[in-house]
Amino acid sequence: MYEPKTKETNHSVIEFIENVESPKKREDAYKLLEIFTEATGYEAKMWGTSIIGFGSYHYKYESGHEGDAPLVGFSPRKAKISLYLAPGEPKREELLEKLGKYTTGKACVYINKVADIDVNVLKELIKESVRFLQEKYPSQNE
């Protein structure tokens, strides 16, 4: 059976941020911690070794694959900062157009620094992601 690598842990979020090598990324991580906490109302938790997540939900796909994941989160990686926002959220594309400088991957939005984006748009993206996932997985919310 598949065992997800990224699980909620009891590791310290602050300790993780303090160990981010780049002082600028560390500063941005603290800004994002404040933004995500304010936008979600959830306490930050470490997921795996490098993702700071907020809230959680239990998903189950038609394939039978299921697990738990943070509703939203971020990770200050070496190259870029990864923002974990719900893919498939209806307002996502419209809001991303107003976000600022970013790139996207399969599910992540990548930014170089917080100064490159509109923080108010990010807060809207976060709120929409949380709302979308809580509606999609209603019985599994925390």
QUISULSUL-V757128 format. One record per pair of residues at least 6 apart in sequence whose ideal C-beta (glycine too) atoms are under 7 Angstrom apart, sorted by sequence separation. I is the first residue (numbers start at 0). GAP is how many residues later the second one is. D is the distance in whole Angstrom. If there is no record, write none. Layout:
I&GAP&D ; I&GAP&D
This chain:
19&6&4 ; 45&6&6 ; 46&6&4 ; 59&6&4 ; 95&6&7 ; 103&6&7 ; 110&6&6 ; 36&7&6 ; 58&7&6 ; 73&7&6 ; 74&7&5 ; 84&7&7 ; 101&7&5 ; 102&7&5 ; 133&7&5 ; 35&8&7 ; 43&8&5 ; 44&8&6 ; 57&8&7 ; 58&8&6 ; 73&8&6 ; 101&8&6 ; 16&9&6 ; 19&9&6 ; 73&9&5 ; 101&9&5 ; 43&10&6 ; 57&10&5 ; 58&10&6 ; 73&10&6 ; 100&10&7 ; 32&11&6 ; 72&11&4 ; 100&11&7 ; 16&12&5 ; 41&12&4 ; 55&12&5 ; 56&12&6 ; 71&12&6 ; 16&13&6 ; 41&13&4 ; 55&13&7 ; 71&13&6 ; 95&13&7 ; 39&14&4 ; 55&14&6 ; 56&14&6 ; 69&14&7 ; 39&15&6 ; 54&15&6 ; 55&15&6 ; 100&15&4 ; 101&15&7 ; 16&16&7 ; 53&16&6 ; 54&16&4 ; 99&16&5 ; 100&16&7 ; 52&17&3 ; 53&17&6 ; 99&17&4 ; 35&18&5 ; 53&18&5 ; 98&18&5 ; 99&18&5 ; 32&19&7 ; 50&19&7 ; 53&19&6 ; 98&19&6 ; 12&20&7 ; 52&20&4 ; 86&20&5 ; 97&20&6 ; 51&21&6 ; 50&22&5 ; 51&22&6 ; 98&22&5 ; 46&23&5 ; 51&23&7 ; 97&23&5 ; 98&23&7 ; 50&24&5 ; 83&24&6 ; 84&24&6 ; 49&25&5 ; 82&25&6 ; 46&26&6 ; 81&26&5 ; 82&26&4 ; 94&26&6 ; 81&28&6 ; 82&28&7 ; 80&29&7 ; 94&29&6 ; 15&30&6 ; 79&30&4 ; 80&30&5 ; 94&30&5 ; 12&31&5 ; 39&31&7 ; 79&31&6 ; 39&32&6 ; 79&32&6 ; 12&33&6 ; 50&33&7 ; 91&33&7 ; 94&33&7 ; 10&35&4 ; 35&36&6 ; 91&36&7 ; 7&37&5 ; 8&37&5 ; 90&37&5 ; 8&38&7 ; 35&38&7 ; 7&39&6 ; 12&39&6 ; 88&39&5 ; 6&40&7 ; 84&40&5 ; 88&40&5 ; 5&41&5 ; 6&41&7 ; 84&41&7 ; 5&42&4 ; 31&42&5 ; 4&43&6 ; 85&43&4 ; 88&43&4 ; 84&44&4 ; 5&45&6 ; 7&45&7 ; 85&46&5 ; 28&47&4 ; 85&47&5 ; 7&48&6 ; 27&48&7 ; 24&51&5 ; 27&53&6 ; 71&54&5 ; 19&56&5 ; 24&56&7 ; 71&57&5 ; 70&58&7 ; 71&58&6 ; 70&59&5 ; 70&62&5 ; 1&63&6 ; 3&63&4 ; 54&75&6 ; 56&76&5 ; 58&78&6 ; 57&79&6 ; 56&80&5 ; 31&82&7 ; 57&82&4 ; 30&83&5 ; 56&83&5 ; 34&84&6 ; 38&84&4 ; 56&84&6 ; 27&85&6 ; 27&86&5 ; 39&86&6 ; 55&86&5 ; 34&87&6 ; 38&87&4 ; 54&87&6 ; 34&88&6 ; 38&88&6 ; 23&89&7 ; 35&90&6 ; 39&90&6
